[in-house]
Amino acid sequence: MCGIAGIIGDYKNYDFNRMLWCQNHRGPDATQVFQDKDLAVLGHNRLAIIDLSFEANQPFLDGSSRYVIVFNGEIYNYIELKSELKSAYNFKTESDTEVLLAAYMVYGKECLHKLNGMFAFAIWDLQNQHLFAARDRFGVKPFFYTNVKGAFLFSSEIKAIHNSGTPKEPNQKVWINYFSSGSYGMPNETFWEEVHQLPPGHYLEYQGDTTSITKWYDFVLAVKNQPQINDYNQAKEHYKSLLLESIKLRFRADVPIGINISGGLDSSALLAFVNVYTSNSSQIEAFTFYTGNSDYDELPWVEDMIKHYPNPLHKVLLSSVEVPGLIEKISEHQDEPFGGIPTLAYAKLFECASKKGIKVLLDGQGMDEQLAGYDYYTNNVKSSIQGVTKSPFRPEILKEHLLIYTKTIVYPTPFDNAVQNLQYRDLFYTKIPRALRFNDRISMAFSTELREPFLDYKMVEFAFSLPIEYKINKNQSKKILRDILKDYVPDTLAYAPKRPLQTPQREWLGHELKGYVESHLFHIKSGPFKDWFCADAIDKVWNDYCNGDNESSFHIWQLVNFSVMMTPKEAYIS
């Protein structure tokens, strides 16, 4: 897990050192630069995970000195790929970076289909002056870019592009839709003008001032090509084998590995199978957060779950007093709006792990989307937020002339049933893109790598292809996982109801943090973006909230997050 950056074209007009400097938290182990005359410059911040030697540092140049790569992520099946490539390439390191470069040199663009991992990388061909960049299937790793003044700039974080000297202007249309409908933009968009992201499962080519983007991963076709298994027990065994293989691959590291857990089913499954896979599980430390509020904390369920295993548990407390400082810090790392106080609590897990010298953490993200785990899959509604009965958005706070930018987003519906189409939406447009973005930035803020075994593409494709009755049974979701897990944990864990990952955000915003919220609402109403908002409407929604209209606190969080992000600051460097 690292930070990458590059400029193709006349890079002397930009501050490339500052681009790398502001991403240093992504890779504090080594920072290096490669220059190709006046044609290109590539840089890399390394967080050393596999092959810790100096020889594996990046930018990495192949033996012929034709290709140079910068790579962020992990290729989990690099050992198998390396064995396949040995006859065609002379390896000099034990790194997955060199395997990735060799795969591109041997197979060209088709190498992408051979990769099992999370990745965003760029390869510069010195001979043909051609850039090839690609992003993994689900977009675990970020890739941002812009075309300005005859140059192509790319990076792992938006702040790096802005720190190069390019203008920083909000993308008003994306912000307006965020406030009006909760949209975080489409897969190619960001909240900043002229800064784009390469969509998941796409590759990019840049040559001679021309940029082309091509989709390389066809998820719908992959699902339709899955083997049709009509026997439930056979499907269960196959899914279990995929899960175990995914966890096995994600244990490939030359540094200590830990695990994040909550009290839910997915964490139970991950913890159980981590202990199935490894014989030294007592060295795999677990991390969970709590707030001291029994209405929200999952600590009792976590402690009930962890007692069945030898893993040491670190309980990380988040208090309301810490929240303002954490909001300021994490907002700088996020570069765009994020999910609120639960994200701050989650960030503390990575901070704790980092202080203990743990560089890799496993997490249970991705199971709900592939096995229909949210309540709205069974309630036959099109919501994207669990547990609310009315809209959590307040578009009336926006000035009327801006509402022309609001749009009803129509997501693709490539499947022949409503549940799969909702799952597809959540996987590629809403839930997963947001969670991956939030989590990449908070893990990297503390120089730790996050791995999501449940987002292995083989698992997701197979789970999507299963009959709905294998996923939902009598309104209980994730049936197949529960039935697999019951052989390893008590029924009270295997068949526990889904509990949303929560904090007392609603209460804190209206009570302990009331003064903090009001200071930011005042800043919005009097600051440089006051013309975007109706001050009276903001006052009304805040008064309503304080008087009990607080089923959801998301609209209050949106305003606070906006105010913090729009307050000018230097980029935060950890």
Buried (B, 14 or more C-beta within 10 A) or exposed (E): BBBBBBBBBEBEBBBBBBBBBBBBBBBBBBBBBBEBEEBBBBBBBBBBBBBBEEEBBBBBBBEEEEBBBBBBBBBBBBBBBBEBBEEEBEEEBBBBBBBBBBBBBBBEEEBBEBBBBBBBBBBBBBEEBBBBBBBBBBBBBBBBBBBBEEBBBBBBBBBBBBBBBBEBEBBBBBBBBBBBBBBBBBBEBBBBBBBBBBBBBBBBBBBEEEBEBEEBBEBBEBBEEBEEBEEBEEBBEBBBEBBBBBBBBBBBBBBBBBBBBBBBBBBBBBBBBBBBBBEEBEEBBBBBBBBEEEEBBBBEBBEBBBEBBEBBBBBBEBEBEEBBEBBEBBBBBBBBBBBBBBBBBBBBBBBBBBEEEBBBBBBBBBBBBBBBBBBBBBEEEEBBBBBEEEBBBBBBBBEEEBEEBBEEEEBEEEBEEBBBBBBBBBBBBBBBBBBBBBBBBBBBBBBBBBBBBBBBBBBBBBBBBBEBEBBBBEEEBBBBBBBBBEEBBBEEBBBBEBBBBBBBBBBBBBEBBBEBBEEBBEBBBEBEBEEBBBBEBBEBBBEEBBEEEBEBBBBBBBBBBBBBBBEEEEBBEB
